[in-house]
């Protein structure tokens, strides 16, 4: 392990609870620093979190993200070594994946390979798990590749699904796992490279 600082860009689309946990976790880290938060929604809660933590925020546009260079120049300018997806709803284009091979980490609110893919986010995932009568759900942390919610699985943690659970109740259980495990697993992955 070298002592060269590693810079993370967090990509998020929503409230930013996982981004907030990552920012808190890495606030005084000797090696890992959050260099940038990237968001595709200027009204998202994560924008306020970036401001509160005095972390640079970049709002991105779909056209440039998918059809141009995917903001690679801006990522390089900030010295970004790793990308962490914390509730980011756009599929990462191949232009970014090719520049950051095996260095893009995602968290998914279900036990992949089940309940992944396009449209499987937030309450949609939890409702699908409930509708299927599953007895357990949880989180999956994985490396991002060219296919939605695919990539090498790095870590999973489970919670029970009770017959009385609503999608909201299940979401709360899964979020507890996210907040407990995501930052430490991100840290392990980065420090092991």
PyMOL CGO cylinders between C-alpha atoms (Angstrom):
from pymol import cmd
from pymol.cgo import CYLINDER

trace = [
    CYLINDER, 0.00, 0.00, 0.00, 1.41, 3.37, -0.98, 0.3, 1, 1, 1, 1, 1, 1,
    CYLINDER, 1.41, 3.37, -0.98, 0.81, 6.62, 0.86, 0.3, 1, 1, 1, 1, 1, 1,
    CYLINDER, 0.81, 6.62, 0.86, -0.20, 8.48, -2.28, 0.3, 1, 1, 1, 1, 1, 1,
    CYLINDER, -0.20, 8.48, -2.28, -3.62, 10.07, -1.81, 0.3, 1, 1, 1, 1, 1, 1,
    CYLINDER, -3.62, 10.07, -1.81, -6.48, 8.39, -3.64, 0.3, 1, 1, 1, 1, 1, 1,
    CYLINDER, -6.48, 8.39, -3.64, -9.24, 10.69, -4.84, 0.3, 1, 1, 1, 1, 1, 1,
    CYLINDER, -9.24, 10.69, -4.84, -12.87, 9.56, -5.12, 0.3, 1, 1, 1, 1, 1, 1,
    CYLINDER, -12.87, 9.56, -5.12, -15.68, 11.06, -7.14, 0.3, 1, 1, 1, 1, 1, 1,
    CYLINDER, -15.68, 11.06, -7.14, -19.10, 10.17, -5.72, 0.3, 1, 1, 1, 1, 1, 1,
    CYLINDER, -19.10, 10.17, -5.72, -21.88, 9.97, -8.31, 0.3, 1, 1, 1, 1, 1, 1,
    CYLINDER, -21.88, 9.97, -8.31, -25.37, 10.40, -6.80, 0.3, 1, 1, 1, 1, 1, 1,
    CYLINDER, -25.37, 10.40, -6.80, -28.87, 11.27, -8.02, 0.3, 1, 1, 1, 1, 1, 1,
    CYLINDER, -28.87, 11.27, -8.02, -31.01, 11.49, -4.89, 0.3, 1, 1, 1, 1, 1, 1,
    CYLINDER, -31.01, 11.49, -4.89, -31.13, 12.36, -1.20, 0.3, 1, 1, 1, 1, 1, 1,
    CYLINDER, -31.13, 12.36, -1.20, -27.47, 11.50, -0.69, 0.3, 1, 1, 1, 1, 1, 1,
    CYLINDER, -27.47, 11.50, -0.69, -27.62, 9.54, 2.56, 0.3, 1, 1, 1, 1, 1, 1,
    CYLINDER, -27.62, 9.54, 2.56, -24.89, 7.16, 1.36, 0.3, 1, 1, 1, 1, 1, 1,
    CYLINDER, -24.89, 7.16, 1.36, -22.82, 10.07, 0.04, 0.3, 1, 1, 1, 1, 1, 1,
    CYLINDER, -22.82, 10.07, 0.04, -23.09, 11.74, 3.47, 0.3, 1, 1, 1, 1, 1, 1,
    CYLINDER, -23.09, 11.74, 3.47, -21.87, 8.55, 5.19, 0.3, 1, 1, 1, 1, 1, 1,
    CYLINDER, -21.87, 8.55, 5.19, -18.92, 8.32, 2.77, 0.3, 1, 1, 1, 1, 1, 1,
    CYLINDER, -18.92, 8.32, 2.77, -18.02, 11.98, 3.34, 0.3, 1, 1, 1, 1, 1, 1,
    CYLINDER, -18.02, 11.98, 3.34, -18.11, 11.51, 7.13, 0.3, 1, 1, 1, 1, 1, 1,
    CYLINDER, -18.11, 11.51, 7.13, -16.13, 8.27, 6.98, 0.3, 1, 1, 1, 1, 1, 1,
    CYLINDER, -16.13, 8.27, 6.98, -13.33, 9.66, 4.81, 0.3, 1, 1, 1, 1, 1, 1,
    CYLINDER, -13.33, 9.66, 4.81, -13.25, 13.18, 6.29, 0.3, 1, 1, 1, 1, 1, 1,
    CYLINDER, -13.25, 13.18, 6.29, -9.84, 12.84, 7.96, 0.3, 1, 1, 1, 1, 1, 1,
    CYLINDER, -9.84, 12.84, 7.96, -8.59, 9.74, 6.15, 0.3, 1, 1, 1, 1, 1, 1,
    CYLINDER, -8.59, 9.74, 6.15, -4.81, 9.71, 5.61, 0.3, 1, 1, 1, 1, 1, 1,
    CYLINDER, -4.81, 9.71, 5.61, -5.01, 8.16, 2.13, 0.3, 1, 1, 1, 1, 1, 1,
    CYLINDER, -5.01, 8.16, 2.13, -8.54, 8.51, 0.70, 0.3, 1, 1, 1, 1, 1, 1,
    CYLINDER, -8.54, 8.51, 0.70, -10.18, 11.82, -0.08, 0.3, 1, 1, 1, 1, 1, 1,
    CYLINDER, -10.18, 11.82, -0.08, -13.56, 12.69, -1.61, 0.3, 1, 1, 1, 1, 1, 1,
    CYLINDER, -13.56, 12.69, -1.61, -12.54, 15.08, -4.39, 0.3, 1, 1, 1, 1, 1, 1,
    CYLINDER, -12.54, 15.08, -4.39, -15.86, 15.65, -6.08, 0.3, 1, 1, 1, 1, 1, 1,
    CYLINDER, -15.86, 15.65, -6.08, -19.58, 14.92, -6.01, 0.3, 1, 1, 1, 1, 1, 1,
    CYLINDER, -19.58, 14.92, -6.01, -21.25, 14.51, -9.38, 0.3, 1, 1, 1, 1, 1, 1,
    CYLINDER, -21.25, 14.51, -9.38, -25.01, 14.76, -9.68, 0.3, 1, 1, 1, 1, 1, 1,
    CYLINDER, -25.01, 14.76, -9.68, -27.44, 14.64, -12.59, 0.3, 1, 1, 1, 1, 1, 1,
    CYLINDER, -27.44, 14.64, -12.59, -30.24, 16.42, -10.71, 0.3, 1, 1, 1, 1, 1, 1,
    CYLINDER, -30.24, 16.42, -10.71, -29.71, 20.01, -9.47, 0.3, 1, 1, 1, 1, 1, 1,
    CYLINDER, -29.71, 20.01, -9.47, -32.64, 19.62, -7.03, 0.3, 1, 1, 1, 1, 1, 1,
    CYLINDER, -32.64, 19.62, -7.03, -31.30, 16.44, -5.38, 0.3, 1, 1, 1, 1, 1, 1,
    CYLINDER, -31.30, 16.44, -5.38, -30.60, 16.40, -1.65, 0.3, 1, 1, 1, 1, 1, 1,
    CYLINDER, -30.60, 16.40, -1.65, -27.02, 15.34, -2.30, 0.3, 1, 1, 1, 1, 1, 1,
    CYLINDER, -27.02, 15.34, -2.30, -26.32, 18.86, -3.61, 0.3, 1, 1, 1, 1, 1, 1,
    CYLINDER, -26.32, 18.86, -3.61, -27.02, 20.27, -0.12, 0.3, 1, 1, 1, 1, 1, 1,
    CYLINDER, -27.02, 20.27, -0.12, -24.82, 17.57, 1.40, 0.3, 1, 1, 1, 1, 1, 1,
    CYLINDER, -24.82, 17.57, 1.40, -21.94, 18.58, -0.89, 0.3, 1, 1, 1, 1, 1, 1,
    CYLINDER, -21.94, 18.58, -0.89, -22.39, 22.20, 0.20, 0.3, 1, 1, 1, 1, 1, 1,
    CYLINDER, -22.39, 22.20, 0.20, -22.54, 21.29, 3.91, 0.3, 1, 1, 1, 1, 1, 1,
    CYLINDER, -22.54, 21.29, 3.91, -19.33, 19.25, 3.59, 0.3, 1, 1, 1, 1, 1, 1,
    CYLINDER, -19.33, 19.25, 3.59, -17.66, 21.93, 1.41, 0.3, 1, 1, 1, 1, 1, 1,
    CYLINDER, -17.66, 21.93, 1.41, -17.05, 19.32, -1.27, 0.3, 1, 1, 1, 1, 1, 1,
    CYLINDER, -17.05, 19.32, -1.27, -16.91, 20.42, -4.92, 0.3, 1, 1, 1, 1, 1, 1,
    CYLINDER, -16.91, 20.42, -4.92, -20.14, 19.62, -6.77, 0.3, 1, 1, 1, 1, 1, 1,
    CYLINDER, -20.14, 19.62, -6.77, -20.60, 19.20, -10.50, 0.3, 1, 1, 1, 1, 1, 1,
    CYLINDER, -20.60, 19.20, -10.50, -24.05, 19.00, -12.10, 0.3, 1, 1, 1, 1, 1, 1,
    CYLINDER, -24.05, 19.00, -12.10, -23.82, 16.98, -15.30, 0.3, 1, 1, 1, 1, 1, 1,
    CYLINDER, -23.82, 16.98, -15.30, -25.88, 16.99, -18.48, 0.3, 1, 1, 1, 1, 1, 1,
    CYLINDER, -25.88, 16.99, -18.48, -27.10, 13.85, -20.24, 0.3, 1, 1, 1, 1, 1, 1,
    CYLINDER, -27.10, 13.85, -20.24, -25.85, 14.85, -23.70, 0.3, 1, 1, 1, 1, 1, 1,
    CYLINDER, -25.85, 14.85, -23.70, -22.23, 15.29, -22.64, 0.3, 1, 1, 1, 1, 1, 1,
    CYLINDER, -22.23, 15.29, -22.64, -22.31, 12.28, -20.31, 0.3, 1, 1, 1, 1, 1, 1,
    CYLINDER, -22.31, 12.28, -20.31, -23.51, 9.81, -22.93, 0.3, 1, 1, 1, 1, 1, 1,
    CYLINDER, -23.51, 9.81, -22.93, -22.53, 11.25, -26.30, 0.3, 1, 1, 1, 1, 1, 1,
    CYLINDER, -22.53, 11.25, -26.30, -19.37, 13.22, -25.63, 0.3, 1, 1, 1, 1, 1, 1,
    CYLINDER, -19.37, 13.22, -25.63, -16.42, 12.33, -23.42, 0.3, 1, 1, 1, 1, 1, 1,
    CYLINDER, -16.42, 12.33, -23.42, -18.45, 11.58, -20.27, 0.3, 1, 1, 1, 1, 1, 1,
    CYLINDER, -18.45, 11.58, -20.27, -16.73, 14.35, -18.25, 0.3, 1, 1, 1, 1, 1, 1,
    CYLINDER, -16.73, 14.35, -18.25, -13.43, 12.47, -18.34, 0.3, 1, 1, 1, 1, 1, 1,
    CYLINDER, -13.43, 12.47, -18.34, -11.48, 15.75, -18.58, 0.3, 1, 1, 1, 1, 1, 1,
    CYLINDER, -11.48, 15.75, -18.58, -13.14, 17.10, -15.44, 0.3, 1, 1, 1, 1, 1, 1,
    CYLINDER, -13.14, 17.10, -15.44, -12.52, 13.86, -13.55, 0.3, 1, 1, 1, 1, 1, 1,
    CYLINDER, -12.52, 13.86, -13.55, -8.85, 13.89, -14.56, 0.3, 1, 1, 1, 1, 1, 1,
    CYLINDER, -8.85, 13.89, -14.56, -8.52, 17.56, -13.63, 0.3, 1, 1, 1, 1, 1, 1,
    CYLINDER, -8.52, 17.56, -13.63, -9.67, 16.70, -10.08, 0.3, 1, 1, 1, 1, 1, 1,
    CYLINDER, -9.67, 16.70, -10.08, -7.22, 13.78, -9.98, 0.3, 1, 1, 1, 1, 1, 1,
    CYLINDER, -7.22, 13.78, -9.98, -10.03, 11.25, -9.56, 0.3, 1, 1, 1, 1, 1, 1,
    CYLINDER, -10.03, 11.25, -9.56, -8.69, 7.69, -9.13, 0.3, 1, 1, 1, 1, 1, 1,
    CYLINDER, -8.69, 7.69, -9.13, -11.94, 5.94, -8.16, 0.3, 1, 1, 1, 1, 1, 1,
    CYLINDER, -11.94, 5.94, -8.16, -15.63, 6.45, -8.81, 0.3, 1, 1, 1, 1, 1, 1,
    CYLINDER, -15.63, 6.45, -8.81, -18.20, 5.45, -6.22, 0.3, 1, 1, 1, 1, 1, 1,
    CYLINDER, -18.20, 5.45, -6.22, -21.86, 5.24, -7.23, 0.3, 1, 1, 1, 1, 1, 1,
    CYLINDER, -21.86, 5.24, -7.23, -24.12, 6.10, -4.31, 0.3, 1, 1, 1, 1, 1, 1,
    CYLINDER, -24.12, 6.10, -4.31, -27.63, 6.00, -5.72, 0.3, 1, 1, 1, 1, 1, 1,
    CYLINDER, -27.63, 6.00, -5.72, -26.72, 7.21, -9.21, 0.3, 1, 1, 1, 1, 1, 1,
    CYLINDER, -26.72, 7.21, -9.21, -29.49, 6.39, -11.66, 0.3, 1, 1, 1, 1, 1, 1,
    CYLINDER, -29.49, 6.39, -11.66, -27.77, 6.69, -15.03, 0.3, 1, 1, 1, 1, 1, 1,
    CYLINDER, -27.77, 6.69, -15.03, -25.88, 3.79, -16.57, 0.3, 1, 1, 1, 1, 1, 1,
    CYLINDER, -25.88, 3.79, -16.57, -22.15, 4.53, -16.67, 0.3, 1, 1, 1, 1, 1, 1,
    CYLINDER, -22.15, 4.53, -16.67, -21.06, 4.88, -20.32, 0.3, 1, 1, 1, 1, 1, 1,
    CYLINDER, -21.06, 4.88, -20.32, -18.27, 2.75, -21.75, 0.3, 1, 1, 1, 1, 1, 1,
    CYLINDER, -18.27, 2.75, -21.75, -16.11, 5.87, -22.21, 0.3, 1, 1, 1, 1, 1, 1,
    CYLINDER, -16.11, 5.87, -22.21, -15.82, 6.19, -18.42, 0.3, 1, 1, 1, 1, 1, 1,
    CYLINDER, -15.82, 6.19, -18.42, -15.56, 2.44, -17.76, 0.3, 1, 1, 1, 1, 1, 1,
    CYLINDER, -15.56, 2.44, -17.76, -12.62, 2.19, -20.18, 0.3, 1, 1, 1, 1, 1, 1,
    CYLINDER, -12.62, 2.19, -20.18, -10.74, 4.97, -18.35, 0.3, 1, 1, 1, 1, 1, 1,
    CYLINDER, -10.74, 4.97, -18.35, -11.56, 3.55, -14.89, 0.3, 1, 1, 1, 1, 1, 1,
    CYLINDER, -11.56, 3.55, -14.89, -11.50, -0.25, -15.37, 0.3, 1, 1, 1, 1, 1, 1,
    CYLINDER, -11.50, -0.25, -15.37, -12.21, -2.06, -12.07, 0.3, 1, 1, 1, 1, 1, 1,
    CYLINDER, -12.21, -2.06, -12.07, -12.23, 1.32, -10.30, 0.3, 1, 1, 1, 1, 1, 1,
    CYLINDER, -12.23, 1.32, -10.30, -15.96, 2.06, -10.29, 0.3, 1, 1, 1, 1, 1, 1,
    CYLINDER, -15.96, 2.06, -10.29, -17.83, 0.75, -7.24, 0.3, 1, 1, 1, 1, 1, 1,
    CYLINDER, -17.83, 0.75, -7.24, -21.62, 0.53, -6.98, 0.3, 1, 1, 1, 1, 1, 1,
    CYLINDER, -21.62, 0.53, -6.98, -23.98, -0.36, -4.17, 0.3, 1, 1, 1, 1, 1, 1,
    CYLINDER, -23.98, -0.36, -4.17, -27.29, -2.01, -5.07, 0.3, 1, 1, 1, 1, 1, 1,
    CYLINDER, -27.29, -2.01, -5.07, -30.20, -2.36, -2.61, 0.3, 1, 1, 1, 1, 1, 1,
    CYLINDER, -30.20, -2.36, -2.61, -30.82, -6.07, -3.25, 0.3, 1, 1, 1, 1, 1, 1,
    CYLINDER, -30.82, -6.07, -3.25, -28.93, -9.34, -3.45, 0.3, 1, 1, 1, 1, 1, 1,
    CYLINDER, -28.93, -9.34, -3.45, -27.66, -9.44, -7.04, 0.3, 1, 1, 1, 1, 1, 1,
    CYLINDER, -27.66, -9.44, -7.04, -27.88, -11.11, -9.49, 0.3, 1, 1, 1, 1, 1, 1,
    CYLINDER, -27.88, -11.11, -9.49, -31.62, -10.97, -8.59, 0.3, 1, 1, 1, 1, 1, 1,
    CYLINDER, -31.62, -10.97, -8.59, -33.51, -7.67, -8.80, 0.3, 1, 1, 1, 1, 1, 1,
    CYLINDER, -33.51, -7.67, -8.80, -30.97, -5.72, -10.82, 0.3, 1, 1, 1, 1, 1, 1,
    CYLINDER, -30.97, -5.72, -10.82, -31.04, -4.00, -14.18, 0.3, 1, 1, 1, 1, 1, 1,
    CYLINDER, -31.04, -4.00, -14.18, -32.79, -1.03, -15.73, 0.3, 1, 1, 1, 1, 1, 1,
    CYLINDER, -32.79, -1.03, -15.73, -35.56, 0.39, -13.56, 0.3, 1, 1, 1, 1, 1, 1,
    CYLINDER, -35.56, 0.39, -13.56, -34.46, -1.58, -10.49, 0.3, 1, 1, 1, 1, 1, 1,
    CYLINDER, -34.46, -1.58, -10.49, -33.77, 1.16, -7.98, 0.3, 1, 1, 1, 1, 1, 1,
    CYLINDER, -33.77, 1.16, -7.98, -35.28, 2.48, -4.78, 0.3, 1, 1, 1, 1, 1, 1,
    CYLINDER, -35.28, 2.48, -4.78, -38.80, 1.31, -3.98, 0.3, 1, 1, 1, 1, 1, 1,
    CYLINDER, -38.80, 1.31, -3.98, -39.03, -0.56, -7.30, 0.3, 1, 1, 1, 1, 1, 1,
    CYLINDER, -39.03, -0.56, -7.30, -36.40, -3.03, -6.05, 0.3, 1, 1, 1, 1, 1, 1,
    CYLINDER, -36.40, -3.03, -6.05, -37.97, -3.47, -2.62, 0.3, 1, 1, 1, 1, 1, 1,
    CYLINDER, -37.97, -3.47, -2.62, -41.46, -3.96, -4.08, 0.3, 1, 1, 1, 1, 1, 1,
    CYLINDER, -41.46, -3.96, -4.08, -40.12, -6.57, -6.53, 0.3, 1, 1, 1, 1, 1, 1,
    CYLINDER, -40.12, -6.57, -6.53, -38.49, -8.45, -3.63, 0.3, 1, 1, 1, 1, 1, 1,
    CYLINDER, -38.49, -8.45, -3.63, -41.77, -8.37, -1.66, 0.3, 1, 1, 1, 1, 1, 1,
    CYLINDER, -41.77, -8.37, -1.66, -43.87, -9.37, -4.67, 0.3, 1, 1, 1, 1, 1, 1,
    CYLINDER, -43.87, -9.37, -4.67, -41.63, -12.41, -5.23, 0.3, 1, 1, 1, 1, 1, 1,
    CYLINDER, -41.63, -12.41, -5.23, -42.14, -13.55, -1.63, 0.3, 1, 1, 1, 1, 1, 1,
    CYLINDER, -42.14, -13.55, -1.63, -38.43, -13.50, -0.82, 0.3, 1, 1, 1, 1, 1, 1,
    CYLINDER, -38.43, -13.50, -0.82, -37.44, -14.27, 2.78, 0.3, 1, 1, 1, 1, 1, 1,
    CYLINDER, -37.44, -14.27, 2.78, -34.28, -12.16, 2.63, 0.3, 1, 1, 1, 1, 1, 1,
    CYLINDER, -34.28, -12.16, 2.63, -32.90, -9.13, 0.87, 0.3, 1, 1, 1, 1, 1, 1,
    CYLINDER, -32.90, -9.13, 0.87, -29.88, -6.95, 1.46, 0.3, 1, 1, 1, 1, 1, 1,
    CYLINDER, -29.88, -6.95, 1.46, -27.12, -5.06, -0.31, 0.3, 1, 1, 1, 1, 1, 1,
    CYLINDER, -27.12, -5.06, -0.31, -24.61, -5.89, -2.99, 0.3, 1, 1, 1, 1, 1, 1,
    CYLINDER, -24.61, -5.89, -2.99, -21.41, -3.93, -3.51, 0.3, 1, 1, 1, 1, 1, 1,
    CYLINDER, -21.41, -3.93, -3.51, -19.89, -4.65, -6.89, 0.3, 1, 1, 1, 1, 1, 1,
    CYLINDER, -19.89, -4.65, -6.89, -17.45, -3.41, -9.51, 0.3, 1, 1, 1, 1, 1, 1,
    CYLINDER, -17.45, -3.41, -9.51, -19.21, -1.72, -12.42, 0.3, 1, 1, 1, 1, 1, 1,
    CYLINDER, -19.21, -1.72, -12.42, -18.91, -3.13, -15.92, 0.3, 1, 1, 1, 1, 1, 1,
    CYLINDER, -18.91, -3.13, -15.92, -20.78, -2.47, -19.18, 0.3, 1, 1, 1, 1, 1, 1,
    CYLINDER, -20.78, -2.47, -19.18, -23.99, -4.19, -18.01, 0.3, 1, 1, 1, 1, 1, 1,
    CYLINDER, -23.99, -4.19, -18.01, -26.43, -2.67, -15.48, 0.3, 1, 1, 1, 1, 1, 1,
    CYLINDER, -26.43, -2.67, -15.48, -25.95, -4.14, -11.99, 0.3, 1, 1, 1, 1, 1, 1,
    CYLINDER, -25.95, -4.14, -11.99, -23.57, -6.80, -13.26, 0.3, 1, 1, 1, 1, 1, 1,
    CYLINDER, -23.57, -6.80, -13.26, -19.82, -6.71, -12.54, 0.3, 1, 1, 1, 1, 1, 1,
    CYLINDER, -19.82, -6.71, -12.54, -17.79, -8.64, -9.98, 0.3, 1, 1, 1, 1, 1, 1,
    CYLINDER, -17.79, -8.64, -9.98, -19.56, -8.88, -6.63, 0.3, 1, 1, 1, 1, 1, 1,
    CYLINDER, -19.56, -8.88, -6.63, -17.27, -7.74, -3.84, 0.3, 1, 1, 1, 1, 1, 1,
    CYLINDER, -17.27, -7.74, -3.84, -19.56, -7.92, -0.81, 0.3, 1, 1, 1, 1, 1, 1,
    CYLINDER, -19.56, -7.92, -0.81, -23.11, -8.80, 0.19, 0.3, 1, 1, 1, 1, 1, 1,
    CYLINDER, -23.11, -8.80, 0.19, -24.98, -8.43, 3.48, 0.3, 1, 1, 1, 1, 1, 1,
    CYLINDER, -24.98, -8.43, 3.48, -28.46, -9.77, 4.19, 0.3, 1, 1, 1, 1, 1, 1,
    CYLINDER, -28.46, -9.77, 4.19, -31.52, -8.76, 6.15, 0.3, 1, 1, 1, 1, 1, 1,
    CYLINDER, -31.52, -8.76, 6.15, -34.73, -10.67, 6.73, 0.3, 1, 1, 1, 1, 1, 1,
    CYLINDER, -34.73, -10.67, 6.73, -37.90, -9.90, 4.81, 0.3, 1, 1, 1, 1, 1, 1,
    CYLINDER, -37.90, -9.90, 4.81, -40.90, -10.24, 7.08, 0.3, 1, 1, 1, 1, 1, 1,
    CYLINDER, -40.90, -10.24, 7.08, -44.44, -10.95, 5.90, 0.3, 1, 1, 1, 1, 1, 1,
    CYLINDER, -44.44, -10.95, 5.90, -45.56, -7.63, 7.38, 0.3, 1, 1, 1, 1, 1, 1,
    CYLINDER, -45.56, -7.63, 7.38, -42.86, -5.56, 5.64, 0.3, 1, 1, 1, 1, 1, 1,
    CYLINDER, -42.86, -5.56, 5.64, -43.88, -2.78, 3.28, 0.3, 1, 1, 1, 1, 1, 1,
    CYLINDER, -43.88, -2.78, 3.28, -41.48, -1.47, 0.62, 0.3, 1, 1, 1, 1, 1, 1,
    CYLINDER, -41.48, -1.47, 0.62, -40.68, 1.43, 2.99, 0.3, 1, 1, 1, 1, 1, 1,
    CYLINDER, -40.68, 1.43, 2.99, -39.98, -0.89, 5.93, 0.3, 1, 1, 1, 1, 1, 1,
    CYLINDER, -39.98, -0.89, 5.93, -37.70, -3.06, 3.79, 0.3, 1, 1, 1, 1, 1, 1,
    CYLINDER, -37.70, -3.06, 3.79, -35.97, 0.07, 2.44, 0.3, 1, 1, 1, 1, 1, 1,
    CYLINDER, -35.97, 0.07, 2.44, -35.10, 1.09, 6.02, 0.3, 1, 1, 1, 1, 1, 1,
    CYLINDER, -35.10, 1.09, 6.02, -33.57, -2.33, 6.79, 0.3, 1, 1, 1, 1, 1, 1,
    CYLINDER, -33.57, -2.33, 6.79, -31.52, -2.24, 3.59, 0.3, 1, 1, 1, 1, 1, 1,
    CYLINDER, -31.52, -2.24, 3.59, -30.41, 1.34, 4.21, 0.3, 1, 1, 1, 1, 1, 1,
    CYLINDER, -30.41, 1.34, 4.21, -29.05, 0.33, 7.64, 0.3, 1, 1, 1, 1, 1, 1,
    CYLINDER, -29.05, 0.33, 7.64, -26.85, -2.22, 5.87, 0.3, 1, 1, 1, 1, 1, 1,
    CYLINDER, -26.85, -2.22, 5.87, -25.76, 0.38, 3.29, 0.3, 1, 1, 1, 1, 1, 1,
    CYLINDER, -25.76, 0.38, 3.29, -24.75, 2.85, 5.99, 0.3, 1, 1, 1, 1, 1, 1,
    CYLINDER, -24.75, 2.85, 5.99, -22.93, 0.19, 8.00, 0.3, 1, 1, 1, 1, 1, 1,
    CYLINDER, -22.93, 0.19, 8.00, -20.92, -1.48, 5.26, 0.3, 1, 1, 1, 1, 1, 1,
    CYLINDER, -20.92, -1.48, 5.26, -20.50, 0.73, 2.18, 0.3, 1, 1, 1, 1, 1, 1,
    CYLINDER, -20.50, 0.73, 2.18, -17.72, 3.08, 3.33, 0.3, 1, 1, 1, 1, 1, 1,
    CYLINDER, -17.72, 3.08, 3.33, -15.57, 0.36, 4.99, 0.3, 1, 1, 1, 1, 1, 1,
    CYLINDER, -15.57, 0.36, 4.99, -15.83, -1.88, 1.89, 0.3, 1, 1, 1, 1, 1, 1,
    CYLINDER, -15.83, -1.88, 1.89, -14.93, 1.06, -0.38, 0.3, 1, 1, 1, 1, 1, 1,
    CYLINDER, -14.93, 1.06, -0.38, -11.93, 1.70, 1.86, 0.3, 1, 1, 1, 1, 1, 1,
    CYLINDER, -11.93, 1.70, 1.86, -10.84, -1.96, 1.72, 0.3, 1, 1, 1, 1, 1, 1,
    CYLINDER, -10.84, -1.96, 1.72, -11.10, -2.04, -2.07, 0.3, 1, 1, 1, 1, 1, 1,
    CYLINDER, -11.10, -2.04, -2.07, -9.09, 1.13, -2.56, 0.3, 1, 1, 1, 1, 1, 1,
    CYLINDER, -9.09, 1.13, -2.56, -6.39, 0.26, -0.03, 0.3, 1, 1, 1, 1, 1, 1,
    CYLINDER, -6.39, 0.26, -0.03, -5.97, -3.24, -1.46, 0.3, 1, 1, 1, 1, 1, 1,
    CYLINDER, -5.97, -3.24, -1.46, -4.96, -1.89, -4.90, 0.3, 1, 1, 1, 1, 1, 1,
]
cmd.load_cgo(trace, "trace")
